[in-house]
């Protein structure tokens, strides 16, 4: 379940939930918060795949004679290009070495970017012209997890801050007992959206804080039960 930053819920105290500044933007951010962003890696793989596909297509066209008969038997480099490289051997080697180093650095950067831990931004609130209020990432995430864990049928909950300081969001996983009925699961979703999350947003002073919530059955609790032989 992804919390769409609803503005129509009724919190526990009976007062209307605070309206969000931009519900559509909050909903998009919440959907993106469900999983770690893989946009950079996806773009790199698409570019690499496109390059390899182009090389493969050109190879097939070369073998089938599209570029002329006997072309596969000809040297890879044209005589003019080969003569130029021989005449400027030192410069060609330097360019080749630099190009290799650039590719190696790009590969290392891509690997480090893919393996680095996901950032956990702090919430920055406007405290005045010369001051600002910061709420730690763990404090905001723990507030969501602790609030969700108080609901009947919820066995445990976990949350973390994701995104950036300019566009923070909360990603939460809520485990429910496997014996909980479908109607109770629907009630958990309703209370999360109408009571827990609006109260937390109001306490944090961020009415448009997106929250992505994922519901799962608590398999660990089931495995811990005694077995009857």
C-alpha positions, 0 to 999 in steps of 0.5 A: 500500500502506498500512502497517497498523502490523503487529505480526507481522513479523520485522525484519532482525535476526531479533527480533520486530517491536515490537507497536503500542500500538493497531493499529486506531487506527494503521491508521486514521491511516495510511489518513488519511495517504495523502492530504491531508485535505480534510474542511473543504473537503468540509464547506463544499462540502456545506453550500454545495451544500445551500443552493443546492439548497434555493434551487433547490427553493424556486424551482421550488415558487414557480413551480409555484404551490405557495405560491399562485397569482400568487406569482411576480408579487408583490413579493419582500418583503412590504409589512410587511417593506418598511415596516420596512426603510424605517423603519430604513434605517440599521440595515438598511444596517449589518446588510447591510454587516456580513453582507457583511464576514463572508461575505468574511472567511469566503471569505478564511479558507476560501481561505487554509486550502485553499492553506496548506502541509500541516503537518509536525509534529515527533515529541515523545518523553517524556524525563522529568518536566521534559524532552522529546525532539523529533525533526525532521519531516525527520529522521523522514521521511528515515529512512523514505525512506532505509530504503525506498530500500535495498531491491532493486528500489526506485529512489527513495523520498520521505517526509514527516511529516503529521498533527499533533503529537498524531497524527503519521504518515508519508506515503511514496512508493516508486518501483520499477523497471518491470522488477520482477516481481510477486513482487519487488513483493510481497517489497518490500511484505513487507520494508517491513512486516516489516523497514524500518518496525519498525526505524525505529519502534524507532529513533524510540521510537514503536512506534505511528507510522502509515506510509502507503506508496504504490508507483509504477512509476518512469516517470522512469527509463523515460523517461531510457533511451536510445531505439533508432531 
